[in-house]
Amino acid sequence: MALVSMNEFLPKAKANKFAVGQFNMNNLEFAQAIVDAAIELKSPFIYGVSEGALKYMGIEFTVAIAEAAAKKSGLPIALHLDHGSSFEVAMKCIRAGFSSVMFDGSHYSFEENIRLTKEVVKAARAMGVSVEGELGTIGGVEDDISVDEEHANLAKPEEAIRFYEETGVDCLAIAVGTAHGMYAGEPNIHFDIIEQVSKAIPVPVVLHGGSGVPDEMIRKSIAAGVGKINVNTENQVACTETIRAVLNKDAKIYDPRKYLTPARNAMVEVVKSKIQLFGSSNQA
């Protein structure tokens, strides 16, 4: 099966009150773990690829890995640019074979964010590629970008609704109190904002910073209208902690397969738990 637009499954997710996971691909082992978990549970999913990951893996390798996963699995899989910083980066990804892109204009003024997002949507739609927009500023650390709590701004529902109406994005990430990375305490999610926006627009709300959010908050977010949830840090932690444990146990290991295999297996379990929590099992 070829890579697909997020529109292959996000409308169904919103209508049937489940969420599709975006799991970030940081290398081959991440990609394998994600697709193996999805195959077992018959779930659609989204490979998220940040600009930092693109620099690390190379765009050609990234697309080839995702296409191989789609062919192997027969599942509806979207390859999605995560937090694209410009029209040019989004177009580069589309030309290379990405089936979905995010344009993150949240650091621009509201009007400029709308203008730039509209440009991406117009170009992407002509290629059958889905687009995610973002409104408000999500705290935490994503790649090399850090936003402290003081500068994280919640999305205003009336602006989010107008943003959708003027841009026509296929899903909308809004800042509602989550953060990239792991939480020191519990996040303060504003479910009222999710619900108000979701009721007013036909496309799903996206929850960024899904790692470490308590299960009950995830369920409540989905019930309020979230149809896409991003997870990266929990897989990174599972991978790194497993590798560290293996090497601490046997310092003589030098074959990377000896520690990357258990690390991959650990990530499979993380992804399976998220798919089950999000309710996307058997939705492929």
FENWO-V571255 format. One line per field, one symbol per residue. phi: phi as a letter, one per 30 degrees, with the letter a starting at -180 (. if undefined). psi: psi as a letter, one per 20 degrees, with the letter a starting at -180 (. if undefined). A space follows every 50 residues. Layout:
phi = ???
psi = ???
//
This chain:
phi = .ddbddddbdeddddchbbcdccdccadddddddddddddchbdabdcbd ddddddcidddedddddddddddicdbccbdchdcaedddddddddkdca bccccddcdeddededdedddeddddcicdbccbbiccdjbbhcccbded cdcddcedddddedddciddabdbdbjdbdjccdbddcdcdddedddddc bdcddccdiddideedddddddddkdbbbcbbeddddddddddddddddb dddbddddcddddddddedddeddedddiceicd
psi = qrqrqiihhhhhgghjlrqppoppohaghggggghgghghjlpqrpopor hghghghphggggggghhgggghjqoppoppplpirgggghggghijqiq qponkiirrgghggghhhgggggghhjkpqpprqprpprapocjpporhh jppqqpghhgghgghhhkqiqopqojirqqaqqhbqqnpnhhggggghhi qirqqpoqlipipqghhgghgghijpippppghhgggggghggggghhhn iipiohhhhhghgghhhghggghggggijjpkj.
//
